[in-house]
């Protein structure tokens, strides 16, 4: 990203907005995770938890050099760690999205066939696959930086550290594009299955009970947003000079959108509504308890000579 030649651009405001959005995204996803983890009434797939945790990792990766975004360059080790994480985090998120979609497809396919949920226990590879992709990219960037320290620097926007070589962008973009296309194909197939199932409720009633259509559309919306992010990043990579420096603010919106898409489901909203109402009720109950120090002490006639 090229800094304006007149030097009038306020990068401090940009960094403040970026860091604030990163924190907001982290807190929102953490709240969604806490609700799903703490409530016995909320059930989520393991791959769903993986996707939420990937969002947390994504947020943390952009927050490592807070306080060192101006002035001297951050310590090389910290800068290298952040550069490795920010190239690996999009791969982790897109891979987790693919794993989540694959598990949804398997559930819907089994429900339509009336096969139940027998194959859901053999989905460990859906958890392992995103981690393998993530660490492969992370280690590649890490080794690149170790071999040549000059290739890891702070971005001209001052918001994060990155690699000056282009291949990590292309690797991240290729993996992201592949996972999106695969997810898109699966979602088209699922949409067809849902439409057919809706037309024949008597034959496939279990599919509608096991697989809520709202979950599919949330996953579809998330995939569209992911594709948009990949596309914008690719265009920005080709010609950063065509963009305002504020384009980097698109990166932290990824986690905010994840939290909105998957955190506005009825059971999660109900968890926080009940939590708020319960705390309000407890607070009101405490107000009804009179302060013992302010209560007058009642004594009978025979207690007149007793020290109280």
N, C-alpha and C positions, 0 to 999 in steps of 0.2 A: 504494500500500500504506500503510495507516494504522499508525503506531507505537502500541504499547500505551500507554494513558493513564497507567499506573502507572510507566512508565519502567524496568521491571525486565527487559525483554528484552535478551539479550546479543547485540547486533549484531556485536561483534567475533568471536564464535564463528561466527556465520553467514557473515561475510565470509571468515574463514579456511577454513571448509569449502568455500565456493563456489570460492575461488581454487585450493584443492588439487584439487578435482574438475576444474576447467578444465585444470590442468596435466596431470593423469592422462589425461584424454581426448586432449589434444594429443599426449602421448608415445605413447599406444597407437596412434593413427592414424598417427603418424610411423613407428612400427615396422612397421606393415602396409605402408606405402608403400615403406619401405626394402627390405623383403623382396621385394616385387614388382618393384622397380626394379633391384636388384642381382643377383637370381637369373635365370640363363638358362633355368631349368626352370619358371618361373612366367610364364604368359601371362595378361594381363588386357586387357579392352577399354579404348579411350581414354576412354569415358564412365565406366568404373569408376574410372580415375585421377581424372577430373573430380570424381566424388562424394567420393573421399577428400580431395582438395585442398579441396573445399568444406567438409569437416569441419574441416580445419586453419584455414581462414579464419574459420569459426564460433567456434572456440576462441580465436583471437587477438583477435577483436572484443570478447570479454568480459574481456580481460586488459590492456587499454590503460591503465586508471587505477589499476592496482595500486600501492599506496603513497600514493595520493591519495584513498582511499575514506573517510577521516575527516578532520575538521578543515575547513579552508577548501575551498571548491568548487574542483575542478580548473580548469586554464586552459580558457577557453572553446573555443579551437581544438581541444584534445585531447578535450574533452567532446563537441563537435559531431562530430568524426570518429568517436568511438565510437558515438554515437547513430545516425549514418548507417550504420555497419557492422552494428550489431546488428539493425536493421530489414531490411537487405539480405541478411544471412547466411541467415536461414531461407528466403528466396525462392531464394537460390542453391542451397541444399541440396535443396529440393523440386523445383526445375527440373532439377538434375542427376539426381535420382532418376527424374524423368520421362524424361530423355534416355537414361539407362541402361536403363530398362524398354523404351523404344521400340526400342533397338538389340537387346535380347534378343528382342523379338517378331519383328523382321526376320530375325534369325538362325534362330529356330525355324521361322518361316514358310518361309524359303528351304530349310531342311533337310527339312521335310516335303514340299515340292514337288520336292526334289532339285535345286534351283537353285544349290547351292553358296554361296559367300560373295562373289559378285561385287558386290553393292550396298553392302558394308561400306566401300568406299573413298569413297563419296559421303555420308559422315555428318558433314561439317564443320558443318552447320547444327545438329547435335545438341550440338556444343561451343559454338557461338555463341549459341544460344537462352538458356541459363542466364545467360551473361554479360550479354546485353541486358537481361533481367529484373532482374538484380542491380544493374546500374548505373542503371537507371531508378528503382528504389526508393531507392538510395543518394543519387542526385542530388536526388530530390524532398525527402528529409529534410534534406539539406545546404542546399538553397536556403531551406527553411522556417526553419532556424536562422539563416541569414544575414539574413533579412528581419526576424526578431524574436528577439534573443538570449535573451529571457525564456522562450522555449518549450523551451530545451534546458537541463536541470538534472540534478543527480545524483538518482537514485532514492532514496526514503526508506529503502530497505533497505541503501543504501550500496554496493551491489555494482556498479552500472554507471550510465551517463548515459542519459537517454531524453528523448523529446519529450513535452511536456505535452498536446499536441493528440492527438486520437484517430484521425484518419484514417490515419496510417501503420500502426496496428494492423489496421485494417480492410482496407487494401490488401494487407498481408502475409497476413492470414487468407484473403482471397478468392483470392489467387494460390495459396496453399497448399492450399486446399480444391479448387480447380479441378484442380491437378496431381494431387492424391491421387485424385480421382474418375476422372480419365483413366487413371492408373496402375492403379486397381482394375479398370476395364473391360478393360484390356489383359491383366492378370494372370488374370482370369476366362477370357478367350479362350485364353490360353496354357495354362491348366490343362485346358481342354477338349481342346486339341490334344494335350497330353501324354497324357491319358487315352486318347484315340482311338489315338494312336501306340503306346502300350503294348499295346493290344489287337491291333495288326497289325504286329508287329515285322518280319515278313518283308517287308512293303511299305515300311515307313518306318524301317528300321534306322539309316539315316544320321542321322535326327533325334535318336535316342538317343545316338549317338556324338558328334554335334556340339554338342548342347545338354544338359548334365547336369541332371537334375531337381533335384539338391540346390541348384544355383545359383538356380533359380526359387524354391524355398521360402525361401532366404535373402532374396531380393529381396522376397518376399511378407511375411516377418516384418518386414523393415525398413519396408515401407509401412504395416503395421499400427502400428508404433511411431511413425512420423511422424504418422499420423492421430490417435493418442492425444495426442501433444504438441500438435497444433493444437487439439484439443478442450479440453484442460486450459488452454491459453493463452486461448482464447476465454471460457471460464467465469470464469477469473481476471480477465479484463478487465471482464466485466460486474459482478462483485462481488468485489473484492479483500478486503473486510472479512470475508468468509466463510472466508478462508484463513489458516492460520498463515504468518508471515513466511518460514518454511522452504520454502514452495512454490517459491521462486526456485531452489532446488537442483535442480529438474527440468531446468532449462535445460542445465547442463553434462553431464547424464547422456546427452544426445542423442549426443554424440561417443563416449562410452564404449560405448554400445550399438552404434553403427556399427562400432567396432573389434572388438567381440566377435562380431558377426554375420559380418563379412567377413574377420576376422583369424584365425578358428578353422578355416579350410579346411586340408586335409591338406598341401598343398604349402607353405603359409606356415609351418605348424607344423614341417614337415620342415626348412625352411630354418634356423630357429633351433635346432632340435635338432642338426642337423649342424654349425652354427656353434659351438654349445656343446661338442659332442663333439670337434670339431677343435681348439678352443683348449685343452680339457682334455688332449688327447693331446699337443699341443705342449708344454704346461707339464710334463707327466710326462716327456717326452723330454729336456727341459732339465735336469731333476733327475738324469738318468742320466749327464750329462756331468760328470766330476770337475773340480773347480776346479784349474786349472793351478798356482796359487800354492801349493796344498796337496800337490801331487804331489811325491814325492821324485825328485831328478834322478839318473838312473842313468848311471854313467860306467864305461867300460872301464879296464883297467889303464894303457893308453897315454894316457888322458886325465887321469891323476892330477895332472899338473902344468899343466893348462890351466885358466885362469880361467873360471869359469862365471858 
